[in-house]
Amino acid sequence: MTLLIDISALTSMETDHVLESMFKARHDPPEDDLWVPHQSPFARDLIERLTKLGLDVIHHYQHELTRALHDGYYTVDIKSDSGAKNDSAPKNDSSARTFDTPERINEFIDWLTGKHWQQDYLTEEVAAIILAACVMGGLQRYIPNLTPDKARKILNKIPPTIPEAIKLNMITPARKNGIEYAQSRVAEQIVALREQTRHRFKSMLLREFDGVPIADLPKKARAIEQLAREEFPTLNRDYRRIVITEIGGYINRVLIAGCEEGTKLRRLEKYPKACVHCRAIDDRIYTVVSPDKPDKDGETEVWRGKTNIGRSASPRKRVGDRLVDRSPDERLWAAEDLMHPNCRGTWQVVNPPPAVPAWIEEER
């Protein structure tokens, strides 16, 4: 079926925005595919571990939020279920409270968010998983093919902290700074999602309870309960996309950073529902070059820092009253990490070195 969309009344900027949005929409897999385990053994278990960590938090948040709305009141404790002090908790914690003022709504959501999104706990867990992702990324240099069972055995050997990993010669001291940046960036993504969650439900409750008579608060709260439940599938999907993007991206970046110039890499985009841009580069061979190399060829070479930031998924743009083809310098190319958010592309070393670090020799 051919569908015609009239964009003649739009400006050039508006037209380009519409075209870019349409082509980027093709990147997002169907709902079921989002939850399919990653095809790469280097990334699969790490993605599932980080997914479970966040979904458990979201599940408990949902349970307590919807229970309070169903009951029409809430109670708060100075200590959270884990025993950790929650600085967001109100000082008087003995009474049940209804959602009768903006102050109480804000109090409840702040307390609930602080209780379930405990930053210290999440930061430690995320840091351990990202460290493991960086180790697995470097491992690909020496073992291009790895079975899921061997990947799990290796993951079980990786300690939770950088000093321990250095002591075991899993990483070099020179990589410490880069891994810390990776850990902080992913932790910040989790913090951003937490704050989006806080804002999402504060806004909902403040909007829905506005002007409701005191006598009608319990009935209204139960109606809001259903609205709140409908938000959580979206929250779960948003979190899953973050996990797939960050774990997959860091494993790829670490591999590129660890490869010598001249290393040959094969791009693999072998998974269901890969988008048209990813399928176009599947099985291509790229050569690792220095970021400082002049006249780099994006079609045959890859380097540290090669990204798709600022590049376009749409093959055309508007100039005046015409659509014209974008130049190759404007189009998506094989980035060092992922083609786009939620991508599952990986790299495979074509010519691995014969010598491997001692700690992984037995797994080769």
LINGIGI-V843879 format. One record per residue. N is the residue number from 1. RES is the residue in three letters. OMEGA is omega in radians with two decimals (none if undefined). Layout:
n={N	N}
res={RES	RES}
omega={OMEGA	OMEGA}
//
This chain:
n={1	2	3	4	5	6	7	8	9	10	11	12	13	14	15	16	17	18	19	20	21	22	23	24	25	26	27	28	29	30	31	32	33	34	35	36	37	38	39	40	41	42	43	44	45	46	47	48	49	50	51	52	53	54	55	56	57	58	59	60	61	62	63	64	65	66	67	68	69	70	71	72	73	74	75	76	77	78	79	80	81	82	83	84	85	86	87	88	89	90	91	92	93	94	95	96	97	98	99	100	101	102	103	104	105	106	107	108	109	110	111	112	113	114	115	116	117	118	119	120	121	122	123	124	125	126	127	128	129	130	131	132	133	134	135	136	137	138	139	140	141	142	143	144	145	146	147	148	149	150	151	152	153	154	155	156	157	158	159	160	161	162	163	164	165	166	167	168	169	170	171	172	173	174	175	176	177	178	179	180	181	182	183	184	185	186	187	188	189	190	191	192	193	194	195	196	197	198	199	200	201	202	203	204	205	206	207	208	209	210	211	212	213	214	215	216	217	218	219	220	221	222	223	224	225	226	227	228	229	230	231	232	233	234	235	236	237	238	239	240	241	242	243	244	245	246	247	248	249	250	251	252	253	254	255	256	257	258	259	260	261	262	263	264	265	266	267	268	269	270	271	272	273	274	275	276	277	278	279	280	281	282	283	284	285	286	287	288	289	290	291	292	293	294	295	296	297	298	299	300	301	302	303	304	305	306	307	308	309	310	311	312	313	314	315	316	317	318	319	320	321	322	323	324	325	326	327	328	329	330	331	332	333	334	335	336	337	338	339	340	341	342	343	344	345	346	347	348	349	350	351	352	353	354	355	356	357	358	359	360	361	362	363	364}
res={MET	THR	LEU	LEU	ILE	ASP	ILE	SER	ALA	LEU	THR	SER	MET	GLU	THR	ASP	HIS	VAL	LEU	GLU	SER	MET	PHE	LYS	ALA	ARG	HIS	ASP	PRO	PRO	GLU	ASP	ASP	LEU	TRP	VAL	PRO	HIS	GLN	SER	PRO	PHE	ALA	ARG	ASP	LEU	ILE	GLU	ARG	LEU	THR	LYS	LEU	GLY	LEU	ASP	VAL	ILE	HIS	HIS	TYR	GLN	HIS	GLU	LEU	THR	ARG	ALA	LEU	HIS	ASP	GLY	TYR	TYR	THR	VAL	ASP	ILE	LYS	SER	ASP	SER	GLY	ALA	LYS	ASN	ASP	SER	ALA	PRO	LYS	ASN	ASP	SER	SER	ALA	ARG	THR	PHE	ASP	THR	PRO	GLU	ARG	ILE	ASN	GLU	PHE	ILE	ASP	TRP	LEU	THR	GLY	LYS	HIS	TRP	GLN	GLN	ASP	TYR	LEU	THR	GLU	GLU	VAL	ALA	ALA	ILE	ILE	LEU	ALA	ALA	CYS	VAL	MET	GLY	GLY	LEU	GLN	ARG	TYR	ILE	PRO	ASN	LEU	THR	PRO	ASP	LYS	ALA	ARG	LYS	ILE	LEU	ASN	LYS	ILE	PRO	PRO	THR	ILE	PRO	GLU	ALA	ILE	LYS	LEU	ASN	MET	ILE	THR	PRO	ALA	ARG	LYS	ASN	GLY	ILE	GLU	TYR	ALA	GLN	SER	ARG	VAL	ALA	GLU	GLN	ILE	VAL	ALA	LEU	ARG	GLU	GLN	THR	ARG	HIS	ARG	PHE	LYS	SER	MET	LEU	LEU	ARG	GLU	PHE	ASP	GLY	VAL	PRO	ILE	ALA	ASP	LEU	PRO	LYS	LYS	ALA	ARG	ALA	ILE	GLU	GLN	LEU	ALA	ARG	GLU	GLU	PHE	PRO	THR	LEU	ASN	ARG	ASP	TYR	ARG	ARG	ILE	VAL	ILE	THR	GLU	ILE	GLY	GLY	TYR	ILE	ASN	ARG	VAL	LEU	ILE	ALA	GLY	CYS	GLU	GLU	GLY	THR	LYS	LEU	ARG	ARG	LEU	GLU	LYS	TYR	PRO	LYS	ALA	CYS	VAL	HIS	CYS	ARG	ALA	ILE	ASP	ASP	ARG	ILE	TYR	THR	VAL	VAL	SER	PRO	ASP	LYS	PRO	ASP	LYS	ASP	GLY	GLU	THR	GLU	VAL	TRP	ARG	GLY	LYS	THR	ASN	ILE	GLY	ARG	SER	ALA	SER	PRO	ARG	LYS	ARG	VAL	GLY	ASP	ARG	LEU	VAL	ASP	ARG	SER	PRO	ASP	GLU	ARG	LEU	TRP	ALA	ALA	GLU	ASP	LEU	MET	HIS	PRO	ASN	CYS	ARG	GLY	THR	TRP	GLN	VAL	VAL	ASN	PRO	PRO	PRO	ALA	VAL	PRO	ALA	TRP	ILE	GLU	GLU	GLU	ARG}
omega={3.08	3.13	-3.14	3.12	-3.12	3.12	-3.06	-3.10	-3.10	3.02	3.10	-3.14	3.12	3.12	3.14	3.12	3.12	-3.13	-3.13	3.13	3.13	-3.11	3.09	3.11	-3.14	3.12	-2.99	-3.10	3.04	-3.07	-3.08	-3.10	-3.13	-3.05	3.07	3.13	-3.14	-3.08	-3.08	3.07	3.13	-3.04	-2.90	-3.05	3.11	3.10	-3.13	3.12	-3.12	3.07	-3.13	3.13	-3.10	-3.12	3.05	3.10	-3.12	-3.14	-3.12	3.07	3.13	-3.10	-3.08	3.11	-3.08	3.08	3.13	3.12	3.11	-3.13	-3.12	3.10	3.11	2.97	-3.11	3.13	3.09	3.10	3.08	-3.13	-3.11	-3.12	-3.14	-3.14	-3.13	-3.08	-3.13	-3.07	3.09	-3.06	3.12	-2.97	-2.97	-2.98	3.02	-3.06	3.08	-3.13	-2.98	3.12	3.06	-3.13	-3.12	3.07	3.11	3.13	-3.09	-3.10	3.10	3.13	-3.11	3.14	3.12	-3.11	-3.00	3.10	-3.11	-2.94	-3.11	-3.13	-3.12	-3.12	3.13	-3.12	3.14	-3.12	3.14	-3.13	3.13	3.03	3.13	3.11	3.14	3.08	-3.13	3.09	3.10	-3.14	-3.12	3.12	-3.03	-3.13	-3.09	-3.13	-3.07	3.10	3.10	-3.13	3.12	3.10	3.13	3.10	3.12	3.13	3.14	3.12	-3.02	-3.14	-3.07	-3.07	-3.12	3.13	3.12	3.13	3.08	-3.14	3.14	3.13	3.07	3.05	3.09	3.10	-3.12	-3.11	-3.06	-3.07	-3.14	3.12	3.11	3.07	3.13	3.13	-3.12	-3.13	3.14	3.08	3.12	3.06	3.12	3.11	3.13	3.11	3.08	-3.11	3.04	3.11	3.10	-3.11	-3.09	-3.04	2.99	-3.12	-3.13	-3.08	3.12	3.12	-3.02	3.14	-3.10	3.06	-3.12	3.10	-3.12	-3.08	-3.10	-3.07	-3.13	3.13	3.14	-3.14	3.13	3.07	3.11	3.11	-3.14	3.08	-3.14	3.14	-3.10	3.14	-2.97	3.05	3.09	3.12	3.11	-3.14	3.12	-3.13	-3.14	3.12	3.10	-3.08	-3.13	-3.11	-3.04	-3.13	3.13	-3.13	-3.12	3.09	3.11	-3.11	3.14	3.11	-3.12	-3.12	-3.09	-3.10	3.05	3.06	-3.11	3.10	3.12	3.14	3.04	3.08	-3.13	3.08	-3.03	3.11	-3.10	3.03	3.00	-3.08	-3.06	3.14	-3.14	3.13	-3.09	-3.11	3.14	3.09	3.07	3.10	3.12	3.11	3.10	3.12	3.12	3.04	-3.11	-3.12	3.09	3.06	3.10	-3.14	-3.10	-3.13	-3.09	-3.07	3.08	-3.08	3.11	-3.13	3.11	-3.07	3.04	3.09	-3.14	3.12	-2.94	3.02	-3.13	3.13	-3.09	3.06	-3.11	3.04	-3.04	3.14	-3.08	2.95	-3.12	3.12	3.02	3.09	3.10	-3.14	-3.14	-3.01	3.04	3.04	-3.11	-3.14	3.12	-3.10	-3.11	3.11	-3.06	3.06	3.11	3.09	3.13	-3.13	3.13	3.04	3.05	3.14	-3.14	-3.08	-3.11	3.14	-3.12	-3.12	3.12	3.06	-3.04	-3.01	3.12	-3.10	-3.09	-3.12	-3.08	none}
//
